[in-house]
């Protein structure tokens, strides 16, 4: 396990009780070593499912733009 130390810079935060400790300059917490791999494991599946929405969001306005340009090529009487 990795330990992370965070320094409490503000005395007001400690006085306000935001740290939950009356008089502490630092506090630590532990994360398992597999945290990064667990968090990044679903990125591939998320990108795979989101690309359809991105393609639709970009494709529909682009289609209307192209249709408008094609229609403007035809001379009006």
ChimeraX attribute file (.defattr): number of C-alpha atoms within 10 A of each C-alpha:
attribute: neighborCount
match mode: 1-to-1
recipient: residues
	/A:1	10
	/A:2	11
	/A:3	11
	/A:4	11
	/A:5	11
	/A:6	11
	/A:7	11
	/A:8	14
	/A:9	10
	/A:10	9
	/A:11	12
	/A:12	10
	/A:13	12
	/A:14	17
	/A:15	13
	/A:16	11
	/A:17	12
	/A:18	10
	/A:19	15
	/A:20	11
	/A:21	13
	/A:22	11
	/A:23	11
	/A:24	12
	/A:25	14
	/A:26	12
	/A:27	12
	/A:28	9
	/A:29	10
	/A:30	10
	/A:31	11
	/A:32	10
	/A:33	11
	/A:34	10
	/A:35	12
	/A:36	10
	/A:37	9
	/A:38	11
	/A:39	9
	/A:40	9
	/A:41	11
	/A:42	11
	/A:43	10
	/A:44	9
	/A:45	9
	/A:46	10
	/A:47	11
	/A:48	10
	/A:49	10
	/A:50	10
	/A:51	11
	/A:52	11
	/A:53	10
	/A:54	11
	/A:55	10
	/A:56	11
	/A:57	11
	/A:58	11
	/A:59	12
	/A:60	10
	/A:61	11
	/A:62	12
	/A:63	11
	/A:64	11
	/A:65	12
	/A:66	11
	/A:67	11
	/A:68	11
	/A:69	11
	/A:70	10
	/A:71	11
	/A:72	10
	/A:73	8
	/A:74	8
	/A:75	6
	/A:76	6
	/A:77	3
